[in-house]
Amino acid sequence: MSARPLRIVVIAPLRFPIRRPHAGGLESAVWSEVDALRRRGHEVTFVAPEGSDFLPDADVFRLPPVVWPEGARPTDKTWPESYHHDSAPALGRALDEIAAHPERYDVISNHCLDALPLRRAPQLGVPMVTTLHTPVDGFAVAAHAAADGAGSQFLSVSTHTKTQWDAAGVPSTLLPNGVDPRAWPLGPGGDDLVWFGRIVPEKAPHVAVEVARRLGRRIVIAGRIGDEEYARDTVFPRLGSHAEYAGELAPEPLAGLVGRSGLALATPAWAEPFGLVGPEALMCGTPVVGFAVGGVPEIAAATMGMQLVAADDVDAMTERAAAMLPSGKDGAFRAVVRETAERRFSLDLRIDALEASFARLLATESAA
């Protein structure tokens, strides 16, 4: 823990309320950070959409939810007009409140994907640490440049992500995401496969169903539907006696499902900046076979029990999964898998490093 409790503002992404069950890995990471910081005694002021956990009483920090008009098809890639008319202006008012009373806060931990906090950073009077969770965003780069780099430091969730942003003129320090071992307990394993995450084309759960079909194994798919058309036309027609959709599960049932599975499949069809499902499954002792894209190879290299194949190579994934499945019921193997995951990706380690980054930033500010 840091030398003294800090007064921390955490700015959330605006697309979904930050609560369980989590809408995605980003929302899960932010929820875990706020929860862990509060448990360590820090005073956390949360700026997040209405419906989130941990929200303060102050209305200015409770942002309007993103609302899709009737008949619209919600997606995880586009925004309805309510975002531009309501959510983004409300974020501006929250930043106004911070700027009006900078003496109330020590540091800002920014996870918002909107560029506004970066553009406003020099005027807030509170130093800001922004975590880079995504591929390079031109609006964020431009906002940081317009602010002349003042008021901000950056963390990246993977070396892959760091390299991309460094090249765009936004240098950062590596700080991978963390997983709470208490939320993902060691499980006994089993015969079934599991896939969990957002049901969207870039996560490609239909590929996992195909791998299970080739292996003659049952698979359970779990997660929020982020693209209704893709789910309806591509995923659901592949379901049947060998493949089940369990829906969007709360944390405990999801961790239970993963823990009693013999193998988790990770099938990203894009350059995943991090890939939180890997450490989550490994924390349960469940081995993982995935595609080697984006930041995912860094997870496999730092732990035991995760093997990767070339992107989109379904044949290789099927072959590797067949070889890995027997270990999914080996209690001793699963215990070692969890131990290495905890040693590398424990949430406590991430929060230790985050506190240290806050301390360095505040020391720099004091010396200036």
KAQUITA-V151907 format. One record per backbone hydrogen bond with DSSP energy under -1.0 kcal/mol. CO is the residue of the C=O (numbers start at 0). NH is the residue of the N-H. Records with the same first field share a line. If there is no record, write none. Layout:
CO=NH / NH
This chain:
5=42
6=105 / 106
7=44
8=108
9=46
10=110
16=18
17=52
23=27
24=28
25=29
26=30
27=31
28=32
29=33
30=34
31=35
32=36
33=37
34=38
35=39
36=41
37=40
42=7
44=9
46=11
47=62
48=51
57=60
58=61
60=47
62=49
68=71
79=82
80=84
81=85 / 86
82=87
85=89
86=90
87=91
88=92
89=93
90=94
91=95
92=96
93=97
94=98
95=99
100=103
101=104
106=8
107=128
108=10
109=130
114=118
115=119
119=122
120=123
126=107
127=152
128=109
129=154
131=156
136=140
137=141
138=142
139=143
140=144
141=145
142=146
143=148
144=147
146=149
150=127
152=129
153=172
154=131
155=174
157=161
158=162
159=163
160=164
161=165
162=166
164=169
165=168
172=155
178=346
179=182 / 183
191=261
192=219
193=264
194=221
197=199
198=225 / 226
199=202 / 203
201=268
203=206
204=208
205=209
206=210
207=211
208=212
209=213
210=214
211=215 / 216
217=192
218=243
219=194
220=245
221=196
223=198
226=230
227=231
228=232
229=233 / 234
230=235
234=237
235=238
241=218
242=239
243=220
246=222
249=253
250=254
251=255
252=256
253=257
254=258
255=259
257=260
258=188
262=193
263=288
265=290
269=271
271=294
274=277
275=279
276=280
277=281
278=282
280=285
281=284
283=186
286=263
287=306
288=265
289=308
290=292
292=295
295=298 / 299
296=300
297=301
304=287
306=289
308=291
309=312
311=313
312=316
313=317
314=318
315=319
316=320
317=321
318=322
319=323
320=324
323=326
324=327
325=328
326=329
329=333
330=334
331=335
332=336
333=337
334=338
335=339
336=340
337=341
338=342
339=343
340=344
341=345
344=178
345=349
346=350
347=351
348=352
349=353
350=354
351=355
352=356
353=357
354=358
355=359
356=360
357=361
358=362
359=363
360=364
361=365
362=366
363=367
